[in-house]
């Protein structure tokens, strides 16, 4: 029996990685024999329109890149998750956790080393007629300088729901503290202690059962922020960083997310791990872009063929039981969390599935990266991203990095 899975892509203005995903999936010509059926795959970009709550969608799986800011598709995702058993790479019911605050709280509950963090009332109050009476009765005066002293300077003021570093301010003194708070206006802000003197900034990208840990330089231009460095962390720190993103993703039922951690010696400090619409652009990931697209294809195919379904319940008790164990060290707890996470993300079953059905995809991906089709995608993306006088420079820059990836893959085949 043959079955075709339609993969829905819920997108904003991105074009590079969606086109790459469609291209690689078509190039692979997958016909996976599994569970007594032959599974084939096609894609469709989801349109935004009125929807009947009882309408049955045609999609087996949806990759969402839009609902983090657009409420209509978010509500459609909730509907198809609750009613239609469509697999979603990220649980739409934990979007509040993408607003950082809930994610900080959950990971503090698990004992992760989140820096000292406080939440502030809005500088400008909500536009609600009830606010004046509520404030008169219950709003407590506070001393901003005293809160900052409790957090410890230097610190960062940042939106509780932010992304892409928007609205983030470094605070080194009282003047910058008050200026940042005044400028925050109606936004709800966190104060979080800075971690100075760190040795490495690790940004991890988790896609399903796989993780890529990258050396990240936030102060550099976007095309230079990810450096190609496969051994920038010592083994102990590398293990902890890898555990951390896997645990965060499994805890919130996310399968496409990035995590930022600072490493100082053997100490790993998470500062941002709720990015469930992570950077997938070819002009920023460059060398790591083929891995990301190949892994996304693998995970989508695995989920569709095996009938994996996203769950809306978090089952936090299992994690909290480990957190409350009195006789366990921090690293022992983290390893136990990782075991729960690997089970939730089907790591063993995924690895076996890829070895049996998708082993050829590694070679297909290398050939794709070396093809004129991929080069055309790269050139088009550069031309739509950079000013004309920089086209030649950046086309050569990204071509070099991606050709290096292909050469290295031919020398050292990928391992899941």
C-alpha positions in Angstrom: 0.0 0.0 0.0 1.3 3.5 -0.9 0.8 6.6 1.2 1.8 10.1 0.5 2.4 12.5 3.4 1.8 16.2 2.8 4.2 18.4 4.8 2.7 21.8 5.5 5.1 24.7 5.9 3.7 27.7 7.9 6.0 30.5 6.9 6.6 34.2 7.2 9.0 36.0 4.9 11.7 33.3 4.9 12.6 31.9 1.5 16.1 30.3 1.7 15.6 27.3 4.0 12.0 26.5 2.8 13.3 26.4 -0.8 16.2 24.3 0.4 14.0 21.9 2.3 11.7 21.5 -0.7 14.6 21.0 -3.0 16.4 18.4 -1.0 13.2 16.4 -0.3 12.4 16.3 -4.0 16.0 15.4 -4.9 16.0 12.5 -2.5 13.0 10.9 -4.2 12.1 9.1 -1.0 9.9 6.0 -1.1 10.3 4.5 2.4 9.0 1.0 3.0 7.9 0.9 6.7 5.0 -0.7 8.6 3.6 -2.5 5.5 3.3 0.8 3.6 5.4 2.7 1.0 5.7 6.3 2.2 6.2 9.2 -0.1 6.4 12.9 0.6 5.3 16.2 -0.8 5.2 19.8 0.6 2.8 22.7 0.5 3.1 26.2 1.9 0.2 26.8 4.3 -2.0 29.8 3.5 -3.8 32.0 6.1 -7.5 32.1 5.8 -10.7 31.5 7.8 -11.1 27.9 8.9 -13.9 25.6 10.0 -13.0 24.1 13.4 -14.4 20.8 12.2 -12.5 20.8 8.9 -10.1 17.9 8.5 -6.6 19.1 7.3 -4.7 17.3 4.6 -1.3 17.5 6.4 0.5 14.7 8.1 3.0 17.2 9.7 3.4 21.0 9.9 6.6 22.9 10.3 5.6 26.2 12.0 7.7 29.4 11.7 4.9 31.9 12.0 2.7 31.3 15.1 5.2 32.7 17.5 3.9 36.2 16.5 0.7 35.6 14.5 -2.3 34.5 16.6 -4.5 33.2 13.8 -2.2 30.4 12.7 -1.3 29.7 16.3 -5.0 28.9 17.0 -5.2 26.8 13.8 -2.2 24.8 15.1 -4.0 24.2 18.5 -7.0 23.0 16.6 -5.1 20.5 14.4 -3.1 19.3 17.4 -6.2 18.7 19.6 -8.7 17.4 16.9 -6.8 16.0 13.9 -3.6 14.3 15.2 -1.4 16.4 12.9 2.2 16.2 14.0 3.7 19.6 15.0 7.4 20.0 15.6 6.7 22.3 18.5 3.9 22.1 21.0 1.6 25.1 20.4 0.4 25.0 24.0 3.9 25.9 25.4 4.3 29.1 23.4 4.1 31.0 26.7 7.4 29.3 27.5 8.9 30.8 24.4 8.5 34.1 26.1 11.5 33.2 28.2 9.9 33.7 31.7 8.3 30.3 31.9 11.4 28.6 30.5 13.6 30.3 33.1 11.3 29.2 35.9 11.0 25.6 34.6 14.8 25.2 34.2 15.4 26.8 37.6 13.0 24.2 39.0 15.2 21.5 37.5 18.3 23.1 39.1 20.0 24.5 36.0 22.4 27.3 36.6 20.3 30.2 35.3 21.8 33.6 36.4 20.0 35.6 39.0 16.9 36.9 37.4 14.1 39.3 38.5 11.0 40.5 36.7 9.9 44.2 36.8 6.5 45.8 36.5 5.9 47.6 33.2 7.4 51.1 33.2 4.2 52.3 31.5 1.1 50.6 32.9 -1.4 48.5 30.8 -4.0 50.5 28.9 -6.9 49.2 30.9 -9.5 51.3 32.8 -9.2 48.9 35.7 -5.5 49.7 36.2 -5.9 52.9 38.2 -8.0 51.3 40.9 -5.9 48.2 41.0 -2.7 50.2 41.3 -4.2 52.4 44.1 -5.0 49.3 46.1 -2.2 46.9 45.4 0.7 48.3 43.3 3.6 48.4 45.6 6.3 51.1 45.3 9.7 49.6 44.6 13.2 51.0 44.4 14.7 50.0 41.0 18.2 50.6 42.2 17.6 48.2 45.1 16.3 45.5 42.8 19.4 45.9 40.6 21.6 45.5 43.6 19.8 42.3 44.4 20.5 41.0 40.9 24.0 42.3 40.8 25.7 44.5 38.3 26.6 44.4 35.5 23.3 43.0 34.3 21.1 42.8 31.3 17.6 44.3 31.0 15.7 42.3 28.4 12.1 41.7 27.3 10.5 38.6 28.9 9.1 37.7 25.4 11.9 39.0 23.2 13.9 37.5 20.4 16.8 38.4 18.1 18.3 40.7 20.9 15.5 43.3 20.3 15.2 45.5 23.4 18.2 44.0 25.2 20.3 46.5 27.1 23.5 46.0 29.1 23.4 47.9 32.4 26.7 48.8 34.1 25.5 51.7 36.3 22.5 53.5 37.7 22.2 55.9 34.8 22.0 53.1 32.2 19.6 51.2 34.4 17.1 54.0 34.6 17.6 54.9 30.9 16.9 51.3 29.8 13.8 51.0 32.1 12.4 54.3 30.8 12.9 53.1 27.2 11.2 49.8 27.9 7.8 51.6 28.0 5.0 49.1 28.1 7.2 46.0 27.6 7.5 43.6 30.5 11.2 43.2 31.4 13.6 40.9 33.2 16.8 42.0 34.9 19.4 39.2 34.6 22.9 39.2 36.0 25.6 39.3 33.4 28.1 36.6 33.1 31.4 38.3 32.3 34.7 36.6 31.7 33.2 33.6 29.9 35.4 31.4 27.7 32.9 30.4 25.1 29.4 31.3 23.9 27.7 28.1 22.7 24.7 28.1 20.5 23.0 24.7 20.1 20.5 23.9 17.4 18.2 20.9 18.3 16.2 19.3 15.5 14.3 16.3 16.7 16.8 13.7 18.0 19.9 15.5 16.8 21.9 18.4 18.1 24.6 20.7 16.7 26.6 22.8 19.1 28.2 25.8 17.5 30.8 28.4 18.6 28.8 31.6 18.5 30.1 35.2 18.6 27.2 37.6 19.3 29.2 40.8 18.9 30.3 40.0 15.3 28.3 40.7 12.1 25.7 38.0 11.4 27.7 36.2 8.7 30.6 35.8 11.1 28.8 34.8 14.3 29.0 31.1 13.8 32.6 30.0 13.5 33.6 26.6 12.2 35.2 25.0 15.3 34.5 21.4 16.2 36.5 21.3 19.5 35.9 24.6 21.2 34.5 23.0 24.3 36.2 20.6 26.7 34.5 17.2 27.0 32.7 18.0 30.3 31.3 21.3 29.1 30.4 19.8 25.7 28.4 17.0 27.4 26.5 19.5 29.6 25.6 21.8 26.8 24.4 18.9 24.7 22.3 17.6 27.6 20.8 21.0 28.2 19.2 21.6 24.9 17.9 18.0 24.6 16.3 18.4 28.1 14.7 21.8 27.3 13.3 20.5 24.0 11.8 17.3 25.5 10.5 19.1 28.6 8.4 21.6 26.5 7.7 19.1 23.7 9.7 21.1 21.1 11.5 19.5 18.2 13.0 22.6 16.6 14.7 25.0 19.0 18.0 26.7 19.8 19.7 27.2 23.1 22.4 29.7 24.2 24.8 28.9 27.0 27.9 30.6 28.3 30.8 28.4 29.3 33.3 29.6 31.9 35.8 26.8 32.7 33.7 23.7 33.5 30.7 25.8 34.4 27.8 25.9 31.9 25.4 28.8 32.4 22.2 28.9 30.2 21.0 32.4 29.3 18.4 31.8 26.5 16.9 28.4 25.6 13.4 29.3 24.3 13.9 29.9 20.6 11.4 27.6 19.0 11.6 29.4 15.7 15.4 29.3 15.5 17.7 30.8 13.0 17.9 28.6 9.9 19.2 31.2 7.4 21.9 30.1 4.9 23.6 33.5 5.3 24.1 33.0 9.1 24.4 29.2 9.5 26.4 28.9 6.2 28.7 25.8 6.9 26.1 24.3 9.2 23.1 25.0 6.9 23.3 21.6 5.0 23.3 19.7 8.3 20.2 21.6 9.4 18.2 21.0 6.3 19.2 17.4 6.0 18.4 16.8 9.7 15.0 18.5 9.3 14.2 16.2 6.3 15.2 13.1 8.3 13.1 14.1 11.3 10.1 14.9 9.2 10.3 11.6 7.3 10.8 9.6 10.5 7.8 11.2 12.2 5.5 10.6 9.2 6.6 7.0 8.6 6.4 5.9 12.3 3.2 7.8 13.1 4.9 9.8 15.8 2.5 12.3 17.3 3.2 15.4 19.3 1.8 15.3 22.8 0.2 18.2 24.5 0.8 17.0 28.1 4.3 17.7 29.5 4.4 15.1 32.3 6.6 17.3 34.4 6.4 15.1 37.5 9.1 12.7 36.2 11.5 15.6 35.8 10.6 17.1 39.2 11.1 13.8 40.9 14.7 13.8 39.7 15.2 17.4 40.7 14.1 16.6 44.2 16.4 13.7 44.7 18.6 14.7 47.7 21.4 12.3 47.0 22.2 13.2 43.4 24.8 15.7 42.1 24.0 18.3 39.5 25.6 16.3 36.7 23.8 13.1 37.8 20.5 14.9 37.7 21.3 16.3 34.3 22.1 12.9 32.9 18.9 11.5 34.3 17.0 14.4 32.6 18.8 13.5 29.4 17.6 9.9 29.6 14.0 11.1 29.9 14.6 13.4 27.0 16.1 10.8 24.8 13.1 8.5 25.4 10.6 11.3 24.7 12.4 12.2 21.5 12.7 8.6 20.3 16.5 8.9 19.9 17.2 5.1 19.6 14.3 4.4 17.2 15.2 7.5 15.1 18.9 6.3 14.8 17.8 2.8 13.8 15.3 4.2 11.3 17.8 6.5 9.6 20.4 3.7 9.4 17.9 1.5 7.7 15.9 3.9 5.4 17.9 7.2 5.1 21.6 6.2 4.9 21.7 7.4 1.3 20.5 10.9 2.3 24.0 11.9 3.4 25.5 11.4 0.0 22.4 13.0 -1.7 22.9 16.1 0.5 26.6 16.4 -0.4 25.7 16.1 -4.1 23.0 18.7 -3.7 25.3 21.2 -2.0 27.8 20.7 -4.9 25.0 21.2 -7.5 24.2 24.2 -9.7 20.7 24.2 -8.2 22.1 24.8 -4.7 24.5 27.4 -5.9 21.6 29.3 -7.5 19.7 29.2 -4.2 22.8 30.7 -2.5 23.3 33.4 -5.1 19.7 34.4 -5.0 19.7 34.6 -1.2 22.8 36.8 -1.2 21.4 39.1 -3.8 18.2 39.5 -1.8 20.0 40.0 1.5 23.0 42.3 0.8 23.5 45.5 -1.2 24.7 45.2 -4.8 28.3 46.2 -4.1 28.7 43.3 -1.5 27.3 40.5 -3.7 30.5 39.3 -5.1 32.2 39.3 -1.7 29.5 37.3 0.1 28.8 34.9 -2.7 32.5 33.9 -2.6 32.5 33.9 1.2 29.6 31.5 1.6 30.6 29.3 -1.4 33.9 28.7 0.3 32.4 27.6 3.6 29.8 25.4 2.0 32.3 23.7 -0.4 34.5 23.1 2.7 31.5 21.4 4.4 31.0 19.1 1.3 34.7 18.2 1.1 34.8 17.3 4.8 31.6 15.2 4.5 33.2 13.2 1.7 36.2 12.5 4.0 34.2 11.8 7.1 30.7 10.5 6.5 28.0 11.9 8.8 27.1 10.0 12.0 23.7 10.5 13.6 
